Amino acid sequence: MGGPERIQQLAEAVRYHRELYYNQSSPEVTDAEFDALWDELKLLDPENAVLHQVGPEPLPGTVKVEHRFPMRSLDKGTTDEDIIHFITQSTFGGKQYLAQPKLDGSALSLEYVAGNLHRAATRGSGERGEDVTLNAKQVENIPTRLNLPVDCHIRGEVVMPLKTFEEKYRDVSPNPRNLCSGALRQKHGDGKADASDLVFCAYDVKFVKDSPEVQFDSQLLEMLKNEIGIEPAPWHVFDAENPQKEMIKYTKQWSEKRSSYEYEIDGIVFKLDDLQQRERLGSTAHHPRWALAWKFPPEEATSVLLGVDWQTGRTGAVTPVARIAPQTVGGVTVENTTLHNVGEVERLNLNLGDKVLIVRRGDVIPKIESGLGPASQSDLEGRFHADGTSFVGVLPSNKDIQIPSQCPACDGDLEAEGAFLRCSDLMCDARTSRTILYWCRSLEMDGIGEKLVEQLLDAELIAGIPDLFRLQQAELESIERMGEKSSLNVLNELNKVKTLSLAKFLHALGLPGIGPELATSVAQHVGDFHSLMQWVEDASASIGDDNFGPPTDEKGKPYSENQAVRSLCTVDGIGEKVALQVRDGLSKRNEMLLDLSNLLTITDQPKAASGGPLDGMTFCLTGTLQRPRKEVQMTIKAAGGKVVGSVSSQLSVLLAGEKAGSKRTKAESLGVQVWNEQQLEAALASHGEASAREQTLLSTNADTESTKIKQPSLFDYR
């Protein structure tokens, strides 16, 4: 049946399932099934109105969008050496590179379906952003319909011309960057800037299906500009045997013309141009290996240290925050900056009333680099707050910074841990607030921010994490500026996380020193919540207790820790110190854990998957590696390998960086294979062609086959 009746059926089905997916988040069919309906309708009636409709548009910020193609961060560099390392090591000596200015605005993803703008979303976490379609349509150079009826995701940066900023917004905001984000996310035209004053500059396009067969990213940018109708950020291609010289020269040129460019930029993005080479290199959990964000040298300015406030964090750590006379550094007006810890305060040897050097490196929060001796009253003159109002301040007396002996939040005693001070009271108000916030943020719960948490605590509606899940709508509506809709949104976010994995549960607790990777390792070791609590009990056993385990090893040497602690120490990345941190952190929260277990569904954690290219192999790392050691360890584990801390005859491979010492000597004496990072990458890249054990060093400079690459078809209404 291919007549009008079938077309009508297909159109209704597409409309129905699209509504369920996009606006109700409750799909009834698989993506493949939906694709089949769409393709059949397109075949029978390519001009059908349903194919060109994008459905109702929600207010910006009210709908969260899962990025079909994650918007990852980029690896960063600041020196010529970083560029050389990127070319010779990170990309193994690629032949052709692409450069674009690193625009300093707000990242945006544009999703087009059949050439029609379907959705615009902010970067958000990189995996999940906010729907800002309504405001994005106000940006003059973002077309609602492309020149070609393609399905694609176009990513880029929304920026404000500096001329526009100076003419209209100089008194509104200290920099254009903040205005870009606000203009995209405003809900009722109540932002400080109009979206119509913004400009979109593309830097990437991903085709969902029917991808053009091209070899280079620069070809895709040409296509964006000349065929599709989207303006990319300007680009330059380096095609030379040794491109690093020209690329370093390029950064010097941009450093000189940075101030005269029409938009704010904070560096240059270098990318491997060959798409096939990119695919082989892949990505880490945080950034693609084939790109480098080279940042301009740090910007410096001077200010005056007015005071130091001490704050208690969720782990009990008490950190100093410096109050300084307002100073603009790298386009940001700074009035507070962290001093990190007591050790940093002592290292800087600062006094209140000192003149200080403020440094901002790239996107990093400005910090006090050094003291410049006592300031004078004239050092406070001619300064302005971020809102444009004049700063009026008096130079404080030049005196030492006082180190507290009591917690600034609860007045409890502080304990010194090396360079840190810590409040040990779990009931400390500051710790409670920040622990709740950490729980909500780690589980990506929207609408539960610092202000609401403080209001709930002040109203005594909650006293800890478990109480969040006892909140009633009427209680929430009693909070100032919390109406019915806001209350229901909060309850909905809470309901969404009532079922979670053991790994997510452990991570969200915010135990000291336990991030998502270690939380997953612990969860995989114990398997389920009941076993976790049993482990805590066993891990608290003392010598003589039944569950302590054997008191001595096979040589008669006494064990310092019980059997449960020792078992956790066998997990990659967990030593005795971390194992005890896990035990003590969970023991102190025992009552809360049991309470949460009655309120939530904590699913069992499956064991780590096997069968990867490094399955069954044991690695030890030594020397100075090209990538962060933790990142390399995660790569090995993700591929099925195991990482240990010592060399023995049972070791499969010693991964050796520069300045490898005694471990390499021992490995060679035992006949253990010694690899460099290039050999590891080769073993990973060759999976499916040969066993990792059979890999040898591959030539990193071998000519690559000049084939064209077709991006995979990823048409997916997700």
N, C-alpha and C positions, 0 to 999 in steps of 0.2 A: 504493500500500500504506500503510494507516494504522492497522493493527491492532496487537495486542500484540507481534508479531514486529518490526515497524518501530520501535515505541517502545523495545524492548530494544536494537535495533541503535543507535539514536540515543543512548540512555543510555550504552552502552559506548563509543561514539565520543567523546562529550563528556568522559567520565571519562578516557579514554586521552589525548586531545589536551590536556586541562587539565593532566594530570600532566607531559606532555612540556614544556609551556610554563612552568608555574610552578616545577616542582621539578627539571627537568633542563635547562632553558634550550635546548631543541633542538626547536622546533616543526616540524611536518611540513606544516601547512596555513596558509593566510593567515588573517588576522583575519576577513575577510569570509566565508570558507568556514566558519570556526568559528561565526561569528554565525548563519549559515544553519542549521547543525546545532542550535544552541541554540534558535533561534526556532521551528524545526519541532517540536522536542521540547516546548517550552512550549505550543505550539498543540495538540498531540495529548494531552499529559498534564501540565497545569500544576502538579500536585502531586507530580510525580516527585521522588523523594528526591535524585537527582543534581543537580537544580536548586537544592537547598538545602544541598548539601554544599560545603565549601570545601577539602577535601583535607587531607593531613597538614601539620602545622605544625612548621616547623623551630625550633631554638633561636634566641632573639633574637640579632641581630648576625651570624648565620652566612650569611644570604642578603641580597644587595643587591637593591634594588627601584628600577626605573626609574619615576620619577613620570610618570604619564600626563598630568597637568597640572603643569608645573614650579612649584615653590614659590620664587618669586623674592624677592629682597630688595626693600626699599622705599626710595624716595628720602627723605632725612632733612632735617629742619629744626629750628631751636631758637628762632627769633625770630618776632615778629608779622609782620615783613616777609616771612618765608618762607611764612607762611600766605597773605598777600595775593598774593605771586607765584604760589603754587600755584593760586589761584582765577582770577586775572586773566590769567596767562600760560600756565602748564602745562596748565590745563584750559579755557582760552579763555572764562572766564566762565560756567561751568556754573550751572544753576539750583537744583539740589538735591544736598546732600551728606550723607554718613553718617559718624558718629564712633563709635569703640569704644576702650576703654582698651587701651593697648599692654602686654599682660601679659608679665611677665618670667619665663618658664618654659622649656619645651622644646616646639618646634613638632612637630606630629604630623598625619599624614594617615591618615584612616580610609577604606578602600575597602569599599563594600557592594555585594554582588551579589544581586539579587532580595530586598533587604532584610536579607540575612545578612552579618554582619561577615566579610569574606574576608581582609583584610590590614590591618595597621597598620604604618606606616613613619615613621621619623624624617625630618627635613628633609634632613640630609646636605649635599650640595653644592647642593641645590635641584633638580638633575636626577636625583639618585640618592641614596637613603637606605638605612637598615638596617631589616630586618624585625623588628618588636618586638611581633608579634601576641599572643604568650603573656602578656607583661607588661601590654599595653594592656587585655586582658580583665579584669585585676584592678582596673582603675580603675572605681570603683563606678558612675559616671554614663555610662560608655561601653556602650551596649546591644549585645548580640550579635545582636539582631534589631530592626529598626526597626518602627515602626507601619505603614509602607507598604512594599510589595515593590519598591522602586526600586533602580536601578543608579546609584550616585553615589560621589563622592569628597568627604568632608567634612574640611576642614582647620581646625585650631585650635591652641590652646596648652594644654599640660598644666601645671598649676600646683599648688603646695602651699599650703593655707590658712595664713596666718601664725600663727593660733592653734595649729594642729597643729605647726608648726615650733617654736614657743616651748615647747610642752609636751613634745615628744618628741625633737627633733633639734638644739636649740640647741648642745649640746656635741659634736655629730657633724660639723657643717659650718658654715662662716661665713654661708651664705645658702641659701635654699630652691631657688634656680635650679639649683645643682649637683646637688642631691638629685633633682630631677625627671629630669634626663638620666640619672643613674646608675640610678634605679629602673626606667626604661624599658629600659635596655640591659643590665641584669644578666642573666646566663645561668643561674645555678643558685641564685637566691635569695640571692646573696652580696653584694648591694648594701648601701649604708648606710641606705637607706630602703625602705619597702614601697610598691609601686605602689598598694595599696589606700588609701593616704593622699593620693593625688593626685586632682585634679579636672580634667576636660576642659571647655574653653570654646571653642565653635566661632566662627569668624569668616567662613567661606566654604563654599559647596557648589557643586560642579560635577556636573551630571547627565550621565551617559554617553549615555543615550537617553531618549526620551519625556520631554523636559524640559518643565516647566510654562511656559506662555506668560505671562510677567510682564515688566513694564517696569523694575522697580526691585530693587536688591539688598536693600533693607529688606523687600521682600515675601518674598524667599527666606528671610531670617532669621526672619520671622514663621512661614513654613511649617515651617522646621526646628523651631521651638519648639512650635508648636501642632498640627502634623499628623505630622511625621516622628518626633519624640521625642528630639531632641538639643538640649541647652541651649546657646544662643549666648552669647557675651560680651555684656553690656548695650550697647545702641546708642541713638543719638540722631540724629534727622534734622533738618537745617537746610534749610528751604524758604523762601527770601526772595530779594528782588531783588538785594541785596548782602549775602551771608551772612557775609562776613569778620568783621564786627563781633561777631556772635554767636559765631562760632567762636573768636575770640580771647578773648572773655569765658569761653567754655567751658574753655579751657586754664587760665585763672586759677582757676576753680572747682576743677578737678581738682588743680592744684598745692597748693591749700589742704587738700583732703581726702585727698591721696595717702597720708599716713602712717596714716590711720585706715581705709583700704580693706582688705578681707579678704585680698587677694592683693598681691604685689609688682607694681607697674607702673612703667614708666620713661618713659611719655609717652602720647600720644593718636594714634591712626591715623585720618586723614581720608581718605574715599574719595568719588569721584563716585558718586552713587546710581544714575543712569540707565545701564542696561546697554548700550543702543545707543550712547550717547556714549562709554562705555568702549571699545567695540569700534572706534570710529572713531579714538580716540586711540592705542590699541595700547600697545606696550611697547618699551623699549630692551632691549639685551642683558642688562641688570642689574635693571631694575625697571619696573613698569607706570607709565605717565605719569599715570594717574588716581588715584594714591594718594600720600599723604604721611605719613611717620612723624614726628610732631612730638615731640621729646624735651624732657623737663624741663631747666631750666637746670642747668649743670654743678655737681657737688658738689665741695666743697673740704675739705681737712683739712691739718694740719701734721705734719711728721715731721722726722727728723734724718738727714743724709747721713753714713753710716758708712764708705763706701768706694766705689771705682769699679773694676769689672773690665772688661777689654777682650776682645772676642770677634771671631774671624775668620769671615766668612760665605762662602757658596759662590762669590761673585764676587771674593773677596779683600778686600772692604771690612772694615775693622777698626772696630768700633763700641763705644762705651762703655756699660756697664750700671751704673746706680747701685744700690748696696745701701743701703737705708734701714731705720730702725726700723719694725717692723710698724705699719700704720695702715689702718683700714677706711675706704674711700671708696666710696660708692654700693653698699654691700653686699658689696664685695670687699676682702679683706685683702691689702694690697700690701706686699711686702718688696723687690721689684726693679722698676725702671722704666728704660726706655731714655733715654739722653741724646742719641740720634740720631747725632751726629758731633762732630768736634773743634770745628767752627764753633759748634755749640750750647753746648758746654762753655765756650767763650770768651765767648759772648753772655751766658750766665747769670752768669758771673764767680763761680762757686761755689768754696768751700773745703771740704775734709773737716771734719766737725764743725759744719757750718752747719745752722741750722734752715731747712727748705724748705717751700714751699707746694705741695701735691699736688692736682691737678685731674683729675676724671674726667668726660668729656662723653659722655653716652649709653653706648654699648657700647664706646667707644674705651678702649684700655689707658690707665690713669692715667699722667700725666706730671708732671715737675717744672716748675711754672709760673715760679717765681722763688725766689731766696734771700732769707732773712729775717735774715741776720747770724748770728754765733756762737750755738750752742745751749748749754744748761746740762745738768747731769746729771739735773735734775728733768724735763727734756723727754723722757727715756727711761723714766720710771716709768709704771706702770699700763698697759702694752702687752701684747698677747697675739698669739701666732702663729695661723695659720689653723686649726690643730688644737685650739685652746683652751688650749694650754700657755703659761705666763708667759714673757715675754721678759726675758732677763737680758743686759744689754749694758753696755759701758763707753764713755763718750764719747771719741772719738778726738781727738788733738791737732788744733787748727785749723791746717791747712796746705794748700798748693796741690795741685790734682789733677795728677798726673804724666802727661804725654803720652808714650806709648811710641815708641821709635825702631826696635824689632824686633817682628816678628810674634809675638803671644803663643802661637801654636800651633807654629810651626816655627823661630822665632828668626831668620828671614830679614829682610832690610832692608825697610822700609816706604817707599812712595812717596807724597808728598802730591799730591792732586788736588783743588784748591780747598779745600772744607771737610772733605774726606774723607782718610782714610789707607787705603792698599791694599797687600796682599801680592801680589807679582807671580808667586810661585812656584806653578805649577799642581800641583806634587806636595805642597803643604802639606797636612798631615793633616786640618786643619779644613775646607779647601776640598773635599778628596776626599769626606769624610763628607757634607757638606751638598750637594754636587753629586749624589751618589747618591740622597740623600733627595729632592732636588728632582725628579730623574728619575722616581722612583717615585710621588711625589705628583701630579705633573703628568699622569701617565698613569693616575691613580686605581687604583694597585695596593694592594690591601688586605693587611695582615699583614706588611708590610715597613716597620717603623718605625725610629725612631732607635736604640733599644736593639739590635735585631737587626743593623742596619748596623754599629754599633760592635763587636758580638761577631764579626761576619764579618771586619772589618778587623783586630781584635786577634788572631784566629786565623789571619790571613794567608790566608784562603780567597778573599778578593777584594782587589783593589788599585784598582779603578775600575769604571765602569758595565759594560763588556763582560764582566767576570768573573761578574757576576750570572747571565748566560745560559750559563755553564759549570758552575754549581753542580750537584752530584749529591745525590740523596736521602741517601746515607750521610753526606756531608759536613754536610748540614744537621742530621741527627739527632745528630751529634757535639756540636752546640752545646747549652749548658745550657738545659733546659726546652723543648727542641724534640723532640717525639716524631714518630711516623710521620705522624699526621694533620696536625700543624702543618707539617711538611716538605712534604707533598703539596700543602697549600694554597698555600704559597709558590711551589712549582714551577708550579702551575696558574696563579697570577697572572702569573708570568713568561711562560708559554706564551701567555697571552691577548694580550700586547703584542708578540709576535714579528713580527706584521705590522702596520704603521702607516704613515700617510701621511707624506710629506716634511715637511709643515707641523708635524705633531705631533712628529716627530723633532727638528726644529730647535728647537721650543719647549722640549722636555724636556731639551735639552742645557744650558739655563740660561745662555746667552750673556749677558754684561752688556748691559743696556739693550734686550734683545730679548724682548718679551712675545708672547702668542699672535697678536695682530693683525699685528705686523711679521714674525713667523715665517711667517705665511700669505702675506704680500705677497712676501717673498723667495722662498718656495717656488713661488708662481705665476709669478714672474719667470724662474726657472731651469728649472722643470718636473720635473726628475728628479735623482736622487743623482749620477749621472755628470756631468751638466751643472753641478751645484753644485760638485763638486770641480774641474772644469775652470775654473769661474769663479774659484775661490780662487787657482788657479795664475795665471790671467791678471791677476787683481786685485793680484798681488804684483809685477808687472812694473815695471821702472824705465825711465826715458827711455833710448832706445837699444836696448832689447829689442824683438824682433820682435813680441811680443804687447802692446806698450804702446799701439799704435794711433797715429793722427796726433798728432805732437808739438804742433801749433798748431791754432787754430780758423781759420775762413774769413777772419778779419781779421788773421791772423798772430800772434795773442796766444798765448803758450805755455800749454798745459794743465798744471795742477798735479797732476792725477791721470790714471791710465791709462784706457783706453777701457772696461774692465770695471767699474771703480768708477763712471765717469760713467754707464754704462748703468743701474746700480742706482739712481743718484740720480734717474732719471726716474720711478721708482716713487713713487706718492703716499705721503707721510709719511716718506720716506727722503731725508735730506740727506747731505752729504759725511761728516759726523761719524759718523752711524749706519752708512753704508756701510763706513767704515774699521773700525768696531767689529765688524761682521759678518765682514769679511775677517780681521782679527787674531784674533778669537775662534775662527774655524774653522781658521786656519793653525796656531795653537798646539795645536789638538786633532786635527791631521791624522792621526796614527797611530791615535788612538782611533776616529776616524770610519771609517777603513778597516777596522778591527777589527770595529766594529759592523755595517758593511755586509755582512760575511761571516757574521754571526750572526743578522741580522734580514732581513726582507723589507720594504724601504722602497718603498712604492708611489708612482707618479708623481702630481704635484699638478696637477689640472686648472686651466685658466685661469678667472679670475673669470667668473661667469655674466653674460650680457648680456640686454637686453630689459626692464629695469626701467623704472619711470616717469621716471627721470632719465638713461636711457641716451643716451650721446652728448653730454651736457651737461658743461661744465667750470665749476667753482665756485671762488671765492676767498672766504675768510672774513676779516672785519675787525671791529673794535670789540668791545665787551663783550656776549657772548651770554648768553641766559637759561640755557642748558644748557652743561655742560662742552664745550669746543671739540672735544676728542677724540671725544666722544659724537656731536656733530653731524657730524663728518667721517665716522665709521663709518656713520651713517644715510645720508648721501649716497652713499657707496661701495656700501652694501648695495642701494641702489636703482639702481645702474648708473652713477652719476655719477663724475666725477673731481674731485679737489681739488688746486689749485695754490697757490703762495705769492705770486704777483704778478699785477698787473692788466695786460692787454693787449687789443688789439682782438679777439683770438681767444677771449676769455672769454665764457661764456654768461651767467653770473649772478654778481654780487657780493652775498654774503650779509652784510648789515651789521647789527651790533648797536648798542648805545649808544656814543656817543663815537667814531663812525667818522670817520677823519680824511682824510689825503691819498689813500688808496686810493679812497674814495668819490668824491672830487672828480675823480680821474683817470677812474674808470669812467663817471661822468656825462658827462665831456667826450668820451669815446670812444663814447658811445651804448650802453654796456653796461647791461643790466637790473640794477636794484638791488632785492633782496628783503629783507624781514625774515623772522624765523623763522616767523611765522604764514603767510606766503605759501609758504614751503617745506612746511610741514605740509599746507597746502591742496593743493599740487601732488602730494604723496604720497597724500593721501586721495582725490584725484580720479582716480587711475589706473584706467583702464577706462571712464571717462566722457569724458575729454579729455586731450590731450597736455599734459605738464608745461610745455612751451613756451608754451602758450596760457593758462596760469593767471594770474589776477589775484587781488588780495587779496579774500578772502571775508569777509563780515561775521562776526566772531567771536561776536557777541551775537544773531545771528538766532534766531528761535524754531525749535526743533526739532520735527519732526512727532511728535505724540503717538501713536506706534505702539508696540505691544508687540513685544518681541523674543523670539524662540525660539532658545535656545542650540543650537548644532549637535550633531547626534548623533555622539558620539565613543565609542560602545561598543567597547571594545578591550581585550582581555586582555593589556595591556602595562603 
